[in-house]
Amino acid sequence: MTTPALSILKDWPRFSIQPYPVFLQASSNQFSDATGGSGTLKHSLHRYSGGARLIGSALPVWTAPGDNLAPYAALKVVQPGDILVVASASYTGCALLGDHIMGLLNNAKAAGMITDGLVRDLEGLRNINLPVYAAGTSPLVPTKHGPGTVGLPITLGSVVIHPGDLVIADDDGIVIVPPAEFARVSDKLIALREQDAMLEQRVRSGATEPPDFEQLLERVGVRWLAPVTPPKTRSSE
C-alpha cells in the first residue's frame, strides 16, 4: 500500500477571544512581555501585504521544502478567522505561496498567512490585501508532491504551534498564545497596558528619565568618573 502524501486533521476547537477584549488592543510587544517571551517567534519575518495587525486562530501546516501541496490541502479544513501558519524548514530555494492560494484563502474568509518560507506575486498579494508574513520573496515556483501535514502541531524556531492557538502578528513580531493561557495573559496585558499608559503620560509631561531611575542606579552601583583635565601646554616664547 502506498504511503499517503498528507496527514490532515479534519477539525479542532477554535476558541473565542470575545471574553478577552484586551487581546484586540494589545501589540505583539505587550503579548511577548505578558508571556515572558515563551511564545515569541525568533524568525525574522516581514509583512508583504495586508494591514499592520493580524490576529486569529492557528491552522498549522508542515510541508516539505519547496513544496506547497499541504498548504493547498489546508483549504479543505480552513474556517473563517484561521491563520495559515506554514513551516517549511526555512527553505529559500523557491517561493512557497503566491497570490492564487491567498485569493482562495481570502474567499474562505481566512485571516491571513504566516510562513518561514518565501512568497511571490507581490502585486497580486497587495491587491488581495490579506495579511501575509514571510521570510522573503522569490519568483521560482514550488512543486506539489508532498509530503506534509495539516492541523497537526508544527515548530517555528523554538515555538511549538498547535491548532487553535492564538496568533498575534504586527510589524514588531509574532506571538503564539495557547488557549489554556488566555485568562492569565489577559490579566497581565491589562496591567501592562496600564503601566505603558502611565509611562507615555510621563513622557508627554516632559520627563527626561524613567521612573525610579535613581533608585535603580543606586541598586546596581555606579562609579562616577571625574572629567579628565588635559595637560597644560607651554606657551611659545
VEXVODREN-340082 format. One record per residue (C-alpha): x, y, z; chain; residue number from 1. Coordinates in steps of 0.02 Angstrom, whole numbers. Each point is the difference from the previous one (the first is absolute). Example, Ala and Ser with C-alpha at 12.3 -4.5 7.8 and 13.67 -1.06 7.14 Angstrom:
BEGIN
+--------+--------+--------+-------+-----+
|      x |      y |      z | chain |   n |
+--------+--------+--------+-------+-----+
|    615 |   -225 |    390 |     A |   1 |
|     69 |    172 |    -33 |     A |   2 |
+--------+--------+--------+-------+-----+
END
This chain:
BEGIN
+--------+--------+--------+-------+-----+
|      x |      y |      z | chain |   n |
+--------+--------+--------+-------+-----+
|      0 |      0 |      0 |     A |   1 |
|     65 |    172 |    -47 |     A |   2 |
|     37 |    114 |    147 |     A |   3 |
|   -115 |    153 |     -6 |     A |   4 |
|     87 |    163 |    -45 |     A |   5 |
|   -101 |    100 |    126 |     A |   6 |
|    -71 |    -17 |    176 |     A |   7 |
|   -146 |    117 |     32 |     A |   8 |
|    -94 |     32 |    162 |     A |   9 |
|   -180 |     35 |    -49 |     A |  10 |
|    -50 |    118 |    141 |     A |  11 |
|     49 |     71 |    170 |     A |  12 |
|    -69 |    129 |    123 |     A |  13 |
|     14 |    184 |    -45 |     A |  14 |
|     -6 |     97 |    164 |     A |  15 |
|    -87 |    168 |      7 |     A |  16 |
|     99 |    149 |     62 |     A |  17 |
|   -159 |    100 |     31 |     A |  18 |
|     19 |    -20 |    191 |     A |  19 |
|    172 |     82 |    -16 |     A |  20 |
|    -25 |    170 |    -85 |     A |  21 |
|    177 |     54 |     44 |     A |  22 |
|     62 |   -125 |   -131 |     A |  23 |
|    -69 |    112 |   -137 |     A |  24 |
|     95 |    151 |     67 |     A |  25 |
|    170 |    -69 |     51 |     A |  26 |
|    155 |      1 |   -110 |     A |  27 |
|    116 |   -147 |    -31 |     A |  28 |
|    125 |     84 |    117 |     A |  29 |
|   -127 |     -1 |    141 |     A |  30 |
|    -50 |   -180 |    -37 |     A |  31 |
|    185 |    -48 |      3 |     A |  32 |
|     22 |     84 |    170 |     A |  33 |
|   -158 |    -81 |     67 |     A |  34 |
|     59 |   -174 |    -51 |     A |  35 |
|    177 |     26 |     61 |     A |  36 |
|     59 |    -19 |   -180 |     A |  37 |
|    -43 |   -185 |     -4 |     A |  38 |
|   -118 |     15 |   -148 |     A |  39 |
|    101 |    125 |   -101 |     A |  40 |
|     64 |    -59 |   -169 |     A |  41 |
|    185 |     28 |    -23 |     A |  42 |
|    -14 |     -3 |   -190 |     A |  43 |
|     26 |    165 |    -90 |     A |  44 |
|   -160 |      4 |   -102 |     A |  45 |
|    -65 |    152 |    -93 |     A |  46 |
|   -173 |     58 |    -51 |     A |  47 |
|    -24 |      3 |   -188 |     A |  48 |
|   -185 |     43 |    -11 |     A |  49 |
|   -152 |     40 |    105 |     A |  50 |
|    -23 |    109 |    152 |     A |  51 |
|    127 |     27 |    136 |     A |  52 |
|    -85 |   -117 |    124 |     A |  53 |
|    -53 |   -181 |    -13 |     A |  54 |
|    -90 |   -103 |    133 |     A |  55 |
|    -87 |   -167 |    -17 |     A |  56 |
|      1 |   -187 |     29 |     A |  57 |
|    149 |   -103 |    -59 |     A |  58 |
|    -23 |   -126 |   -140 |     A |  59 |
|    173 |    -81 |      4 |     A |  60 |
|     73 |    -80 |   -155 |     A |  61 |
|    163 |    -92 |    -24 |     A |  62 |
|     64 |    -22 |   -177 |     A |  63 |
|    152 |    -72 |    -84 |     A |  64 |
|    123 |    136 |    -52 |     A |  65 |
|    -44 |     72 |   -169 |     A |  66 |
|   -172 |    -82 |     -6 |     A |  67 |
|   -172 |     75 |     31 |     A |  68 |
|   -119 |   -148 |    -14 |     A |  69 |
|    -37 |      5 |    188 |     A |  70 |
|    -42 |    187 |      5 |     A |  71 |
|   -123 |    -26 |   -143 |     A |  72 |
|    -74 |   -151 |     91 |     A |  73 |
|    -31 |    116 |    148 |     A |  74 |
|   -139 |     79 |   -104 |     A |  75 |
|   -102 |   -157 |     39 |     A |  76 |
|     -6 |     41 |    187 |     A |  77 |
|     26 |    189 |     14 |     A |  78 |
|   -134 |     97 |     93 |     A |  79 |
|    -35 |    188 |     10 |     A |  80 |
|    127 |     86 |    112 |     A |  81 |
|    134 |   -134 |    -21 |     A |  82 |
|    181 |     49 |    -32 |     A |  83 |
|     97 |   -119 |   -110 |     A |  84 |
|    168 |    -27 |     87 |     A |  85 |
|    117 |    -96 |   -117 |     A |  86 |
|    165 |    -77 |     54 |     A |  87 |
|    117 |    -46 |   -142 |     A |  88 |
|    169 |    -16 |     89 |     A |  89 |
|     36 |    181 |    -51 |     A |  90 |
|     30 |    -57 |   -178 |     A |  91 |
|     59 |    139 |   -117 |     A |  92 |
|     24 |    -95 |   -163 |     A |  93 |
|   -166 |     58 |    -71 |     A |  94 |
|   -162 |     87 |     47 |     A |  95 |
|   -123 |   -102 |    103 |     A |  96 |
|   -162 |     98 |    -24 |     A |  97 |
|    -69 |    136 |   -113 |     A |  98 |
|   -154 |    100 |    -41 |     A |  99 |
|   -102 |   -150 |    -63 |     A | 100 |
|    -10 |    -89 |    167 |     A | 101 |
|    -18 |    165 |     91 |     A | 102 |
|   -150 |     43 |   -109 |     A | 103 |
|    -78 |   -168 |     44 |     A | 104 |
|     35 |     27 |    185 |     A | 105 |
|    -76 |    173 |    -12 |     A | 106 |
|   -157 |    -75 |    -77 |     A | 107 |
|     -7 |   -122 |    147 |     A | 108 |
|     10 |    150 |    119 |     A | 109 |
|    166 |    -54 |     75 |     A | 110 |
|     86 |    137 |    101 |     A | 111 |
|    172 |    -13 |    -81 |     A | 112 |
|    156 |   -104 |    -26 |     A | 113 |
|    170 |    -19 |     84 |     A | 114 |
|    145 |   -104 |    -65 |     A | 115 |
|    185 |    -22 |     31 |     A | 116 |
|     19 |    -23 |   -189 |     A | 117 |
|     -8 |    120 |   -147 |     A | 118 |
|   -147 |     74 |    -96 |     A | 119 |
|    -26 |     68 |   -176 |     A | 120 |
|   -126 |    101 |   -102 |     A | 121 |
|     18 |    154 |    111 |     A | 122 |
|   -111 |    110 |   -108 |     A | 123 |
|   -138 |   -129 |      9 |     A | 124 |
|     23 |    -23 |    187 |     A | 125 |
|    -16 |    187 |     28 |     A | 126 |
|   -158 |      6 |   -105 |     A | 127 |
|    -78 |   -138 |    105 |     A | 128 |
|     58 |     95 |    156 |     A | 129 |
|     -6 |   -151 |    115 |     A | 130 |
|    141 |      6 |    130 |     A | 131 |
|    151 |   -102 |    -55 |     A | 132 |
|    158 |    -22 |    104 |     A | 133 |
|    148 |    -91 |    -77 |     A | 134 |
|    189 |    -12 |      4 |     A | 135 |
|     24 |     75 |   -173 |     A | 136 |
|    -47 |    -12 |   -183 |     A | 137 |
|     48 |   -102 |   -154 |     A | 138 |
|    -73 |    -17 |   -175 |     A | 139 |
|     38 |   -187 |     -5 |     A | 140 |
|   -150 |   -118 |      5 |     A | 141 |
|    -18 |   -145 |    125 |     A | 142 |
|    -56 |   -179 |    -31 |     A | 143 |
|   -160 |    -88 |     59 |     A | 144 |
|     53 |   -174 |     52 |     A | 145 |
|      4 |      1 |    191 |     A | 146 |
|     29 |    -64 |    127 |     A | 147 |
|    -83 |    110 |    128 |     A | 148 |
|   -123 |     17 |    144 |     A | 149 |
|   -150 |    111 |     31 |     A | 150 |
|    -71 |     38 |    172 |     A | 151 |
|    138 |    -89 |     95 |     A | 152 |
|    126 |     89 |    113 |     A | 153 |
|    148 |     84 |    -85 |     A | 154 |
|    155 |     89 |     63 |     A | 155 |
|     60 |    170 |    -60 |     A | 156 |
|    166 |     40 |     80 |     A | 157 |
|    -19 |    -60 |    179 |     A | 158 |
|   -188 |     29 |      9 |     A | 159 |
|   -119 |   -147 |    -16 |     A | 160 |
|   -165 |     53 |    -81 |     A | 161 |
|   -157 |   -105 |     25 |     A | 162 |
|   -162 |     16 |    -97 |     A | 163 |
|   -111 |    130 |     83 |     A | 164 |
|    142 |     97 |     82 |     A | 165 |
|    -21 |    189 |     -7 |     A | 166 |
|    115 |     87 |   -124 |     A | 167 |
|     42 |    185 |     18 |     A | 168 |
|    107 |     83 |   -133 |     A | 169 |
|     50 |    178 |    -38 |     A | 170 |
|    153 |     88 |    -66 |     A | 171 |
|     95 |    -30 |    163 |     A | 172 |
|    -20 |   -188 |     -1 |     A | 173 |
|   -109 |   -154 |     23 |     A | 174 |
|    -61 |    -79 |    163 |     A | 175 |
|    -92 |   -163 |     31 |     A | 176 |
|   -115 |    -24 |    150 |     A | 177 |
|    -78 |   -169 |     44 |     A | 178 |
|   -185 |      8 |     52 |     A | 179 |
|     43 |    -66 |    173 |     A | 180 |
|     98 |    162 |     29 |     A | 181 |
|   -135 |    122 |    -58 |     A | 182 |
|    -64 |     51 |    172 |     A | 183 |
|    173 |     21 |     77 |     A | 184 |
|     68 |     96 |   -150 |     A | 185 |
|   -155 |    111 |     -2 |     A | 186 |
|     29 |     52 |    182 |     A | 187 |
|    183 |     37 |    -36 |     A | 188 |
|    -42 |    100 |   -155 |     A | 189 |
|   -122 |    109 |     95 |     A | 190 |
|    135 |     40 |    129 |     A | 191 |
|    132 |     29 |   -135 |     A | 192 |
|   -110 |    117 |    -99 |     A | 193 |
|    -37 |    103 |    156 |     A | 194 |
|    187 |      9 |     36 |     A | 195 |
|     39 |     50 |   -180 |     A | 196 |
|   -133 |    135 |      6 |     A | 197 |
|     81 |     75 |    155 |     A | 198 |
|    172 |     -2 |    -81 |     A | 199 |
|    -68 |     84 |   -156 |     A | 200 |
|    -82 |    134 |    107 |     A | 201 |
|    167 |     33 |     89 |     A | 202 |
|     85 |     26 |   -168 |     A | 203 |
|   -136 |    119 |    -58 |     A | 204 |
|     17 |     97 |    163 |     A | 205 |
|    185 |     32 |    -36 |     A | 206 |
|     90 |   -135 |    101 |     A | 207 |
|    181 |    -30 |    -50 |     A | 208 |
|     32 |   -160 |     98 |     A | 209 |
|    -96 |   -162 |     34 |     A | 210 |
|    -94 |     -9 |    166 |     A | 211 |
|    105 |    -50 |    152 |     A | 212 |
|    158 |     10 |   -105 |     A | 213 |
|    106 |     70 |    141 |     A | 214 |
|    -47 |   -148 |    111 |     A | 215 |
|     46 |   -120 |   -141 |     A | 216 |
|    171 |     79 |    -21 |     A | 217 |
|     30 |     -9 |    187 |     A | 218 |
|    -51 |   -182 |      4 |     A | 219 |
|    114 |    -56 |   -142 |     A | 220 |
|    141 |    116 |     51 |     A | 221 |
|     81 |    136 |   -104 |     A | 222 |
|    178 |     65 |      5 |     A | 223 |
|     -5 |    183 |    -51 |     A | 224 |
|    161 |     52 |    -85 |     A | 225 |
|     71 |    175 |     11 |     A | 226 |
|     33 |     87 |   -164 |     A | 227 |
|    180 |    -15 |    -60 |     A | 228 |
|     89 |    167 |     -2 |     A | 229 |
|    112 |     16 |   -151 |     A | 230 |
|    182 |     40 |     41 |     A | 231 |
|     53 |    178 |    -16 |     A | 232 |
|    110 |     41 |   -148 |     A | 233 |
|    144 |    122 |      3 |     A | 234 |
|    -36 |    162 |    -84 |     A | 235 |
|    124 |     38 |   -136 |     A | 236 |
|    127 |    136 |     42 |     A | 237 |
+--------+--------+--------+-------+-----+
END
